[in-house]
C-alpha cells in the first residue's frame, strides 16, 4: 500500500463524491415510509406503515406507467443497443482519416441536443398537417400519415429518434475497444485469406465481446429507469396510453400534486426493480462463462 499511496490519495476525491452526492441523499428514502409534511421535516413526519406503497400499487395508472416504461426501454434496448456496435465497426473500417473524422463529428452531434430540441425537430418533420415528411408524401399522392397520433407509428418515431440521438456517442466506447485489438490478429487473418467480413466476424466481434456484455448488463439494469424529458417532449394526448411512463407519472401524481411520499415510493420501486434486472443479467452472463460487472 505504501508503494501506491498516491493512487489511494487520488481515490479519496471520487469516494467523497459518491458518499456526499449518492449515499447521503439515500436518507431521503425515509419519505416513502412516512406521511411526509415539509413543515415537520423527515424525522418529524409520522410513519405510515407502507401505506404509500399500498396506495401506488392500487393505482391503475401506475401499472400502465410501469408497463410503458418497460416497453419503451425494451424497444430501445432491442433497436438501440446493436446500433452503436454496427456503427463503430463501420467507422473502424473507414480508411480515409479525414472522411472518418467528419463522419464521427456528424454522428456525435445529436448527443448534445436536448430532448426538448429533438422533440421540436420531430414535430417539424412528422406533424400530420405541416410536417416535412407528410408534405413530401402529399406531393407524391400518398395521404398524410399520422406519425405522432397513432400509437404504433409514435413508437417507431420514438425508438428511431433515440437511436439517432445516442448511437454515434455510444459508439465511442466500442471504437476504443476496437482500437485496443492487437493488429497481429488482423495480419494473421489476412495471411489466412480472410476478407473484411470474416475479420469482423472472427477477430473484431470476439475481441470486443467483453465490452458488449458489460454494457448490455448495465443497459438491462437501467430498463426500469427512464428520463422525464424524452417521453414528455415527444408525447401527446393521443398516445398517452403508451407514452405515460414512471417519470411522467411521478411528475403528474407525485410532484405536481405535492405528494412527495408517493413520488419517493415510486422512485424507490424503480431502483429495486432495476437492481433485480441488473443482478439477473449479471448472473446469466456469469452462467454462460462470460465476465460480469463484479
Secondary structure, DSSP 8 states (H G I E B T S, - for coil): -GGGHHHHHHHHHHHHHHIIIIIGGGGGGGGGGB---TTTHHHHS-B-TTHHHHHHHT-HHHHHHHHHHHHHHHHHHHHHHHHHHHHHHHHHT---HHHHHHHHHHHHHGGGS-HHHHHHHHHHHH-TTT-HHHHHHHHTT-----TTTSHHHHHHHHHHHHHHHHHHHHHHHHHHHHHTS-HHHHHHHHHTT--HHHHIIIIIHHHHHHHHHHHHHHHHHTTT---HHHHHHH--GGGHHHH--HHHHIIIIIITTT-HHHHHHHHHHHHHHHHHHHHHHHHHHHHTT-----
